[in-house]
């Protein structure tokens, strides 16, 4: 039946309002979804919940008071949780019991599971229930003719989703775009009290849809460049929750090596793989003075393991099928840096890369693991420095009571060279001046190491069990100020048919690892005569083929200073790249009516970020980037091949030469530090220098200086 002019278009308005509310409630789900192993399924589930909550709440709102309408719809999500528990069960068996348990513990299980989390009722109960309640609350506010108030529940849930996802989650720009579009649509279809739709007609609905689409595009494309480099990040709640999977710290896998070396023929596990591959078993980072202990807290994972940070160079993906026959403890051997585990439920420690079975012992387990094996080269770490972050202090700690012999050997052998060469000298000292004695007393505490270690030139060779070599290397490295740890693993084993290898007790091996900034944990062979230390290929998980101490010293500063970084680094500067230029170009096209406002604001914001935010060293580099931009705007572009000193020589200004000296100090002596007052002085100089450059231009160029968008793309 045709609708005459002035007759309320209730159907179109009601549909538009319901769509707007459903989109607003769905937006937080777009932030939740990437944290799961199947984001598409999570988006679909939360989309159905969002639409269902709006539909049910709208239906009940016309028949019940607001509070009763909100409570009256709760049986629907509860029934959905029971169905989800039957379809995707969690830790507690049974549909009803599993749903109740998930409802009580969903948040904690999300936070204690290594992302991406599996799609189960345990991890979906919280976002599903929160989405339903958000939809019901939004409908109640919209029914009271409060469109802005109706947007508050979705905004609150979106903020909660961002915080729950953590700082490593992808940006939520699509969710913001959807929420902005929903808000525009909601404001454009605002009903009268009690959903009176008399003011809406078809053209009004179309206008609202058009405005919503434009605002969504603006939010999606303008947000990335505007917010690029914004320092604040959401807190990582994962670090505030204690993982439920804890192990007995009294068990030390390193202590098994002496007995295994004395009886090397006992089978431990079987490996099926296309190529022979070494295995990591346990990482030991805590030294008590008597023994080494593995990590205590592990986070459950759905089988997918995040990549290490920083990523090691030149990795090769390996896949192996493992069957454990006789290994103590819950630790599961893995290939390189594990990325995926199929088989028993496992937990993962992000700091060490160790995986464990979440139930019982590893003996009898059959699983498939895929991992990335790096191919280390000496050049990867030869110029690297050690980190200064507080989180690495525990890898340098030596408990009280360290014998003087440990520090004496570390001081004489390591010297004061670059960190990498210090580690190389320690490893070569152990391989060259010691022999393995499988019948020795063993032990890797202070007393055992003091008896094991010998000073260079002492006229005798040290003797010890295999575990003592790795322990001695890590302790000596810590005495030299290097963050270190011990790793226990297995060599490739003996071939037992095509693609099949038997790993026995004699294949167990331990090595040391040292952390270098921007490189990661680099392994070092320390056991003399091992298969890995006598060949040029990588040691277990790719150790660095160690050059002689007198070898190539490229990058080393005189006097034992920290190695230099490449000279090109200062010239690049933070923010000097054009990575966000495409986004800025699109954003500029979308805001054509206001270029005279947007471009100066964006340029001013970037200048302030370069000169007044970050560490003093970063601000020095930012000041140099501002100088390069100013010279280019003034028609004096600097050739890309020019060094910092060559750029300073182009202008007789003494302040420019002084800034160039500071830039070189930041680039070539990062350990030297920069005084904050120097960064302030650099910012003041750049402000005056660019002002002088602008005044040197013709009047028209001077007027257009701040309107030129090109620096945003350089």
Residue pairs with C-beta under 8 A, 6 or more apart in sequence:
3 9
8 196
8 197
8 198
8 200
9 197
9 200
9 201
9 202
9 205
10 197
12 200
12 201
12 202
12 205
13 189
13 191
13 197
13 200
13 205
14 195
14 197
16 185
16 189
16 200
16 205
16 208
16 209
17 142
17 186
17 189
17 191
17 195
18 54
18 55
18 58
19 185
20 182
20 183
20 185
20 186
20 189
20 212
21 54
21 135
21 138
21 139
21 142
21 150
21 182
21 186
22 47
22 50
22 51
22 54
22 135
23 178
23 179
23 181
23 182
23 185
24 138
24 150
24 151
24 154
24 178
24 179
24 182
24 183
24 186
25 50
25 53
25 54
25 131
25 134
25 135
25 138
25 153
25 154
25 157
26 46
26 47
26 50
26 51
26 131
26 178
27 154
27 158
27 175
27 176
27 178
27 179
27 182
28 127
28 130
28 131
28 134
28 154
28 157
28 158
28 160
28 161
28 175
29 42
29 43
29 46
29 47
29 50
29 127
29 131
29 161
29 175
30 43
30 172
30 174
30 175
30 178
31 158
31 161
31 162
31 165
31 169
31 172
31 175
32 42
32 46
32 127
32 161
32 164
32 165
33 39
33 40
33 42
33 43
33 46
34 116
34 165
34 169
34 170
35 110
35 115
35 116
35 117
35 165
35 169
36 42
36 116
36 117
36 118
36 119
36 123
37 116
37 117
37 118
37 119
37 302
37 303
37 304
38 119
41 119
42 119
42 124
42 127
45 124
45 128
46 127
46 128
46 131
49 77
49 80
49 128
49 131
49 132
49 135
50 131
50 135
52 76
52 132
52 135
53 73
53 76
53 77
53 131
53 132
53 133
53 134
53 135
53 136
53 139
54 135
54 138
54 139
56 73
56 76
56 136
57 69
57 70
57 73
57 135
57 136
57 139
57 140
58 139
58 143
60 68
60 69
60 72
60 73
61 69
61 139
61 140
61 143
62 195
63 69
64 72
66 140
66 143
66 144
69 136
69 140
70 133
70 136
70 137
70 140
73 132
73 136
74 132
76 132
77 128
77 129
77 132
78 99
80 128
81 99
81 102
81 103
81 121
81 125
81 128
81 129
82 95
82 96
82 99
83 95
84 99
84 121
84 124
84 125
84 128
85 94
85 95
85 96
85 98
85 99
85 102
85 121
86 95
86 98
88 119
88 120
88 121
88 124
89 95
89 98
89 120
89 121
90 98
90 101
90 102
90 109
90 120
90 121
90 122
90 123
91 98
91 101
91 109
91 122
92 98
92 101
92 102
98 121
98 122
99 121
99 125
101 122
102 109
102 120
102 121
102 122
102 124
102 125
103 125
103 129
105 122
106 122
106 123
106 124
106 125
106 126
106 129
107 126
107 164
108 241
108 244
109 117
109 122
109 123
109 300
110 117
110 123
110 126
110 164
111 164
111 237
111 238
111 240
111 241
112 238
112 241
112 242
112 243
112 244
112 299
112 300
113 123
113 299
113 300
113 301
113 302
114 299
114 300
114 301
114 305
114 306
114 347
114 348
114 350
115 166
115 168
115 169
115 306
116 302
116 304
117 123
117 301
117 302
118 302
118 303
119 302
127 161
130 157
130 160
131 157
133 153
134 153
134 154
134 156
134 157
135 153
137 153
138 150
138 151
138 153
138 154
139 150
141 147
141 149
141 150
141 152
141 153
142 150
142 186
142 191
143 194
143 195
144 193
145 190
145 191
145 192
145 193
147 186
147 187
147 190
148 187
150 186
151 179
151 182
151 183
151 186
154 179
154 182
155 179
158 172
158 175
158 176
158 179
161 172
161 175
162 169
162 172
162 234
163 234
163 235
163 237
164 237
165 172
165 234
166 234
166 236
166 237
166 238
167 233
167 234
167 235
167 236
168 236
171 224
173 219
173 220
173 223
173 224
174 220
176 219
176 220
176 223
177 216
177 217
177 219
177 220
177 223
178 216
180 212
180 215
180 216
180 218
180 219
181 212
181 213
181 215
181 216
181 219
182 212
183 215
184 208
184 211
184 212
184 215
184 216
185 208
185 209
185 211
185 212
187 208
188 204
188 205
188 207
188 208
188 211
188 212
189 200
189 204
189 205
189 208
191 197
191 199
191 200
192 198
192 199
217 590
218 590
218 591
221 583
221 586
221 587
221 590
222 587
222 590
222 591
224 580
224 583
225 580
225 583
225 584
225 587
225 602
226 587
226 602
228 580
228 583
229 575
229 606
229 609
231 613
238 299
242 297
243 297
243 298
243 299
243 300
243 347
244 300
245 297
245 298
245 299
245 300
245 347
245 356
245 358
246 296
246 297
246 298
247 294
247 295
247 296
247 298
247 329
247 330
247 356
249 286
249 293
249 294
249 296
251 294
251 328
251 329
252 284
252 291
252 292
252 293
252 294
253 281
253 282
253 284
253 294
253 328
253 329
253 331
253 488
254 282
254 284
254 291
254 292
254 444
254 467
254 470
254 471
254 486
254 488
254 510
255 291
255 442
255 444
255 467
256 328
256 508
257 465
257 466
257 467
257 488
257 508
257 510
258 438
258 440
258 442
258 465
258 466
258 467
259 505
260 266
260 505
260 506
260 508
261 436
261 438
261 465
261 466
261 505
261 506
261 508
262 438
262 439
263 505
264 504
264 505
264 506
264 507
265 504
265 505
265 506
266 326
266 504
266 505
267 325
267 326
267 502
267 503
267 504
268 324
268 325
268 326
268 327
268 490
268 503
268 504
268 505
268 507
268 508
269 322
269 323
269 324
269 325
269 326
269 327
269 333
269 490
269 503
270 322
270 323
270 325
270 496
270 500
270 501
270 502
270 503
271 277
271 279
271 320
271 321
271 322
271 492
271 493
271 500
271 501
271 502
271 503
272 320
272 321
272 322
272 499
272 500
272 501
273 318
273 319
273 320
273 321
273 335
273 499
273 501
274 319
274 499
275 318
276 492
276 493
276 495
276 501
277 318
277 320
277 335
277 336
277 373
277 492
278 489
278 490
278 491
278 492
278 532
278 539
278 540
278 541
279 320
279 322
279 333
279 334
279 335
279 489
279 490
279 503
279 540
280 333
280 334
280 335
280 336
280 353
280 354
280 487
280 489
280 540
280 541
281 327
281 331
281 333
281 334
281 354
281 487
281 488
281 489
281 490
282 294
282 329
282 331
282 354
282 487
282 488
283 294
283 295
283 349
283 352
283 353
283 354
283 485
283 486
283 487
283 488
283 513
284 292
284 293
284 294
284 485
284 486
284 487
284 488
285 292
285 293
285 294
285 295
285 351
285 352
285 394
285 395
285 485
285 486
286 292
286 293
286 294
286 295
286 394
287 293
287 397
287 398
287 399
287 474
287 475
287 478
288 399
288 445
289 398
289 399
289 400
289 401
289 402
289 445
289 446
290 445
290 446
291 444
291 445
292 444
292 471
292 474
292 486
294 331
294 352
294 354
295 349
295 351
295 352
295 354
297 349
298 347
298 348
298 349
298 354
298 356
299 347
299 348
299 349
299 350
300 345
300 346
300 347
300 348
300 358
301 341
301 346
301 347
301 348
301 355
303 340
303 341
303 342
303 346
304 339
304 340
305 337
305 338
305 339
305 340
305 341
305 348
305 355
306 350
307 337
307 339
307 372
308 337
308 353
308 520
309 520
310 518
310 519
310 520
311 520
312 337
312 372
312 374
312 376
312 520
312 542
313 374
313 375
313 376
313 377
313 380
314 374
314 375
314 377
315 336
315 337
315 372
315 373
315 374
315 375
316 372
316 373
316 375
317 339
317 370
317 371
317 372
317 373
318 335
318 336
318 370
318 371
318 372
318 373
319 335
319 368
319 369
319 370
320 335
320 368
320 369
320 370
321 366
321 367
321 368
322 332
322 333
322 365
322 366
322 367
322 368
322 369
323 365
323 366
324 332
324 333
324 362
324 363
324 364
324 365
324 366
325 363
325 364
326 363
327 333
327 361
327 362
327 363
328 361
328 363
329 356
329 361
329 362
330 356
330 357
330 360
330 361
330 362
331 354
331 355
331 356
331 362
332 341
332 346
332 355
332 356
332 357
332 362
332 365
332 367
332 369
333 489
333 490
333 503
334 341
334 353
334 354
334 355
334 369
334 371
335 369
335 370
335 371
335 373
336 371
336 372
336 373
336 374
336 541
336 542
337 353
337 371
337 372
337 373
337 374
337 541
338 348
338 353
338 355
338 369
338 370
338 371
339 370
339 371
339 372
340 369
340 370
341 355
341 367
341 368
341 369
341 370
342 367
342 368
342 369
343 365
343 366
343 367
343 368
344 357
344 358
344 359
344 365
344 367
345 357
345 358
345 359
346 355
346 356
346 357
346 358
346 367
347 355
347 356
347 357
347 358
348 354
348 355
348 356
349 355
349 356
352 485
355 369
356 362
357 365
373 538
373 541
373 542
374 538
374 541
374 542
375 538
375 542
376 522
376 523
376 538
376 542
376 543
376 544
376 545
377 544
377 545
378 544
378 545
378 546
378 547
380 519
380 522
380 544
381 420
381 516
381 519
381 522
381 544
382 418
382 420
382 421
382 552
382 554
382 555
382 563
383 418
383 420
383 554
383 555
383 563
383 564
383 565
384 419
384 420
384 516
384 517
384 518
384 519
384 563
385 418
385 419
385 516
385 517
385 562
385 563
385 670
385 671
386 392
386 419
386 481
386 482
386 483
386 514
386 515
386 516
386 517
387 483
387 515
387 516
387 517
392 483
392 515
395 478
395 483
395 484
395 485
395 515
396 478
396 481
396 482
396 483
396 484
397 478
398 406
398 475
398 478
398 479
401 446
402 446
402 475
402 479
403 446
403 447
403 449
403 450
405 450
405 453
405 455
406 446
406 449
406 450
406 453
406 475
406 476
406 479
407 479
408 455
409 429
409 453
409 454
409 455
409 476
410 426
410 476
410 477
410 479
410 480
411 479
411 480
412 455
412 456
413 425
413 426
413 429
413 456
413 476
414 422
414 423
414 425
414 426
414 476
414 477
414 480
415 421
415 422
415 425
415 560
416 560
417 425
417 549
417 556
417 560
418 555
418 556
418 560
418 562
418 563
419 482
419 514
419 516
420 516
420 522
421 549
421 553
421 556
422 477
422 480
422 482
423 477
423 482
423 514
423 522
423 524
424 524
424 544
424 546
424 547
424 549
425 549
426 473
426 476
426 477
426 480
426 524
426 526
427 473
427 512
427 524
427 525
427 526
427 546
428 546
428 548
428 549
429 456
430 469
430 472
430 473
430 526
430 527
430 528
431 525
431 526
431 527
431 528
431 533
432 528
433 454
433 456
433 461
433 462
434 452
434 454
434 461
434 462
434 463
434 464
434 469
434 528
435 461
435 462
435 463
435 528
435 529
436 463
436 464
436 465
436 466
436 469
436 527
436 528
436 529
437 463
437 464
437 465
438 465
438 466
440 463
440 464
440 465
440 468
441 448
441 465
442 448
442 464
442 465
442 467
442 468
443 465
443 468
444 467
444 468
444 470
444 471
444 472
448 464
448 468
449 468
449 471
449 472
449 475
452 462
452 463
452 464
452 468
452 472
453 462
453 472
453 476
454 460
454 461
454 462
464 472
466 508
466 509
466 510
466 527
467 510
469 510
469 526
469 527
469 528
470 486
470 487
470 488
470 510
470 511
470 512
470 526
470 527
471 486
471 510
472 526
473 484
473 486
473 511
473 512
473 524
473 526
474 484
474 485
474 486
474 512
474 513
477 483
477 484
477 512
477 514
478 484
482 514
482 515
483 514
483 515
484 512
484 513
484 514
484 515
485 512
485 513
485 521
486 510
486 511
486 512
486 513
487 510
487 511
487 512
487 513
487 523
487 540
487 541
488 508
488 509
488 510
489 508
489 509
489 510
489 511
489 540
489 541
490 503
490 507
490 508
490 509
490 540
491 503
491 507
491 509
491 530
491 531
491 532
491 540
492 501
492 503
492 507
493 501
493 502
493 503
493 504
493 507
494 501
494 502
494 504
494 507
495 501
496 502
509 527
509 530
509 532
509 540
510 527
511 523
511 524
511 525
511 526
511 527
511 532
511 539
511 540
511 543
512 523
512 524
512 526
513 521
513 522
513 523
513 524
514 521
514 522
514 524
515 521
515 522
516 522
522 543
522 544
523 539
523 540
523 541
523 542
523 543
523 544
524 539
524 543
524 544
524 546
525 532
525 533
525 539
525 540
525 543
525 546
526 533
527 533
532 538
532 539
532 540
532 543
533 539
536 545
538 545
555 563
555 564
556 563
557 563
557 564
557 668
557 669
561 669
561 671
562 669
562 670
562 671
562 672
564 667
564 668
564 669
565 667
565 668
565 670
566 667
567 643
567 644
567 667
567 668
569 667
570 621
570 624
570 644
570 663
570 664
570 666
570 667
571 624
571 628
571 640
571 642
571 643
571 644
572 625
573 610
573 621
573 622
573 624
573 625
573 628
574 610
574 614
574 618
574 621
574 622
574 625
575 606
575 609
575 610
575 622
575 625
576 625
576 628
576 714
578 713
578 714
581 712
581 713
584 602
584 709
584 712
584 713
585 713
587 598
588 595
588 598
588 599
588 709
591 598
595 707
595 709
596 707
599 706
599 707
599 708
599 709
599 712
600 706
600 707
602 712
603 706
603 711
603 712
604 706
606 711
606 712
607 626
609 622
610 619
610 622
610 623
610 625
610 626
611 619
611 622
611 623
611 626
611 682
611 683
611 686
611 687
612 619
612 683
613 619
614 622
615 674
616 673
616 674
616 675
616 676
616 678
616 679
617 666
617 670
617 673
617 674
617 679
619 679
619 682
619 683
620 659
620 662
620 663
620 666
620 674
620 678
620 679
620 682
621 663
621 666
623 659
623 679
623 682
623 683
623 685
623 686
624 644
624 659
624 660
624 663
626 686
626 690
627 647
627 656
627 659
627 686
627 689
627 690
628 638
628 647
629 711
629 714
630 686
630 689
630 690
630 693
630 694
631 637
631 638
631 647
631 693
632 638
632 711
632 714
633 693
633 694
633 705
633 708
633 710
633 711
634 693
634 694
634 696
634 697
635 697
636 650
638 647
638 650
644 660
644 663
644 664
644 667
645 660
645 664
647 656
647 660
648 656
648 657
648 659
648 660
653 689
655 685
655 688
655 689
656 685
656 689
658 685
659 682
659 685
659 686
662 674
662 678
662 682
665 672
665 674
666 674
694 702
694 705
695 702
697 705
